[in-house]
Structure formats: structure tokens, C-alpha cells
Amino acid sequence: MPNKVIAIDGPSASGKSTVARKVGARLGYKYVDSGALYRGLAWKAVELGCNISDAADVIAAMKRMVVKFFVENEAIRYRINGYEPREEIRAEKVNESVSVVAAIPEVRAQVTQWLQEMIRFGNLVMEGRDIGSVVFPNATAKFYLDASPEERARRRHAELKPEGAPSDVGRVMVSLTNRDQRDSGRKTAPLKLADDAQVVDTTGLTIDQVVNEIVRRIG
């Protein structure tokens, strides 16, 4: 491997995105949010009017997409058909669709190829759900971030509340649990702990404490 890859996996609301971005800044590595790429494909499929439950329809739409990658602020971003989606990929319709789209084997194969090709941009800190187990099984270092269900639900609720999310943290926990079950139970590249990944329980820790711990372990 010509460049280094730090893989950071874990379930939703475990702190992966913020931690990975800060670890990248500390190490001078490019940051990659693999989930944003799946969200981008789901957003475009919805925009094109695809039947998300019809894998063939989604695959056909994906093959018509022209996806280009570029670096901005030390993060690898992308454009689909010349347009860079940002806030659109966090819309409710995308939230409802992304797990279904990401479970399609052909979609995962294409995204995995794109992610692997990003090594050309330099050293990477890449976060997701199967980076250490599937995308870069020979990564320089692998970490799996986790937190208690209550802590993860509290964090996600705090993120969503300004957008009008329900005040019931319990409902958020149910949503996260359902997402975990879908991600862990899919046949292709399920969410799982890589055999050689180092587990970091982020419950009760600040972002900076988690970042310091990961950087310390990388040495």
C-alpha cells in the first residue's frame, strides 16, 4: 500500500465522523466519510424518481451517474453529474432510503472500488461501517468506536432536535437500533468488528479525549 489508511468503523452516533475528521487534521491525512457517498447515491436515486425497493432500478440509475472526486479542506468530496450535494444528503427522504440503497451488493461493490481508489489522494483517515473489514482489510490501523445505546441516542437526538425532531430520546434509540440491525444483518459487507480492530468505547468521553487516545495508539 503506497499510502497509509486509518480505518474508523462503528455504528451510527458513535462519534466516527467528528473523531475521524479531527484525527485526520492531527496527522495531516485526508478525511473520507464513506457514508456520505452512500447518501449521495441514495439522494440522486430519489431525485431521479427511482423505486428504491427495486434494486435493478437503483443499479441502472447508478450506472448513469458520473461521479468525480476532489479534495477540499483536507477532505475528499464528490460531485454527481457535475453537482455537489451537501445538505440534501441529510434530508429525511434520504435517511429513509440510504440503508436500502447501501444494502444492494452492486452498490457496495461500486462504492468500495471508489473508496479504494481514493488512496491516490494520499494518506487517509476513512470512517464507515466496513472500512477495516472490507474496504481496506490491510489498513495501517483499525479502530471500532462504540458507545452505549443510551449515549448514542442522546447524541443523535441532540443533533436532530434543532431540526424539529421529537423530544423523546427513546424513539431515537429505537431508530438507531433498527438501523444497527439492518446494517449488521445485511448479506453484503455487514457492520461488524474486524478481528484486528482496536475498540474504543466513547461513552462518557469527549471528542478530544477519543482523538487523543486514537493518536496515542497509532503512535
N, C-alpha and C positions, 0 to 999 in steps of 0.2 A: 504494500500500500504506500504510494508515494507521499501522501499527506496523512495527518492524524485525524481520527474521529473519536469524539467523546459522545457516547450514546446515553441519553437520559430518557428512560421509559417510565410508565406509571399510569394509573387510572386518572379519570377526569378530576380536576380540582386538587391534585396532589402537589401542585406548585411547579410543575415541569417548565412551563413557558417562561415565567419570570426568572426562575433559577437558571435555566439554560442560557437565557439571554445575558444574565449577569456573569455567569461562568465564562461565556464567550468573550465578554468585554475584559474580564480579568486576564484571560490567557491570550487575547489577541486573535481569537478564532472567529470564523464566520458562524452566525447563528442560523439554524434551519428549523422552522416549525412545520413538521410533516403534516400535522392535522389541518393546517391552513390550506394545503394543497388539495386534500380530500374535500375540504369545504368549498374550495374554488370550483372543483369539478361538479359537486352537487349543486352549487349556485347556478352554474352555466346550464346544467341539465334541466333544472327547474325553469330557468329563463327561456330555454328552447321548447318548453312545453312537454318534456319527456314524461312518460309514465314511469315514475321512479321504481315501482314494483316490478317493472318489466326489464330484466337485465339486458336483454338484446337491444331494447330501445336506448338504454343508457350507454351501452357499449358503442352503438352506432353513432350516437351524439359525440362521445368522447373522441372517436376517430376523425370527426370533422373539426375538432378543436386544434388550433395552433397554439402551443404553449411555449413561451420563451422565458428564460430565467436571467436575472441580473442581480447585481449587488447594490444595496442601498443602506447606508448607515450600518455597515458591517453585518447585515442580514441578507440572506438570499431570498429574493422575492420573484414574482412571476406575473406575466400578462397572458391572458387568454384571448386569442383573436385580436390582439393589439390593445386590450383594455385590462387595467389592473384593478381587480375588485378589492375593496378594503372592508368598509363597514358592512357591505352587502353580504359577506360570508358569515356574518353573525346574526342574520335575520332569522326569525322564528321558523320560516319555511325551510331554511337550510338546516336549522337544528333538528327539524323533524325528518329530514331526508338523508343527512350525511352518514348515519350508521348503516342505512340500507345500501347506499352507493358504495361505501367503503368495504362492504362485505362481498361485493362482486369480485370473483377471482381475477378476471381480466383487468379490472380497475386497479386492484392491488398490484398486479404484475407490472402494469404500466407505471404506476406511481413509484414502485420500488426501483424500477430502472431509472427513472428521473432522479430519484434521491441518490442512487449510487453514482450517477454521472456528475453530481454536484461536487465530487471530490476534486474536480478540475479547478474549482474556485479557491482551493487552499485548505488549511486545517479547519475542521468543522466541529461545532457542538450541535448535535441534532437531537431533537426531542420528539417523542411519539409513543407508540404502543408496541411496536415490534422492531425497533431500530437495532437493539442488541441481539435479538433472536433471529431476525430475518434479513433486514436491510444491510447491516454491517456486523455479521457474526464474528468478524475478526477485529472489531473496533479496538482502539488503543486502550480504552477504559469504558466500562459499562456500569451504569447506576440505575437503580429502580427506586423511584420516590413513591412513598405511600404515606397515608395518614388515616386516622380513624374515620369511620363513616360520618360521625357527628362533626368532626373538624372539617372534612371535605364539604359537607352540606352547608356548614356555616360560611365557609369561604365563597362557595358558589352563590349562595343567597346574597352575600354582601356585594358580589359583582353585579348581580341581576337586579337588586332592589331598586336602584335609581331608574331602571328601565320599566318599572311598574310590575315587577314580579310579585307573586303572593307573599304575604308576610310569614307564611307557615314554612318553617325550615324543614319540617317533616316531609312536606310534599317535594321539596328539592331533593331530600335524601332518597325518596322513592325513585325519582327521575334518574339520579346518579346510579342507584342500584340496578335499575333496568338497563342503563347504558353499559355498566360493567358486565352484566350478564350477556348482553348482545356481543360485546367485544371479546369476551372470554370464550363464548360458545361458538363463534363462527368457525367454519371449517378451514378457511384460508387465513394464515398469519394471525392467530388469535392473540389477545393480550395475555402475556404470560411473563414470568420471571425467567430470564436467561440463566442458565446454570452457573455462569461465572460472573453474574452481575452482583454489585455491592448494593445492599438495601439500605436506604436512608429513610427512617421514619421522621416525617416532618411535623408530626403533631406537637404543638406547643413550641415549635422553633420559629424564629424569624427567618425571613428570606436570606438575610445576610449570614445568619448562622449556618443555614444549609449550604450556601455558596462557599463559605469558608471551609466547611467540612469536606465538600467535594474537591475543592482545590488542594486541600491538605492531603487527601487520599491519592490524588493524581501525582502529587509530589513534584 
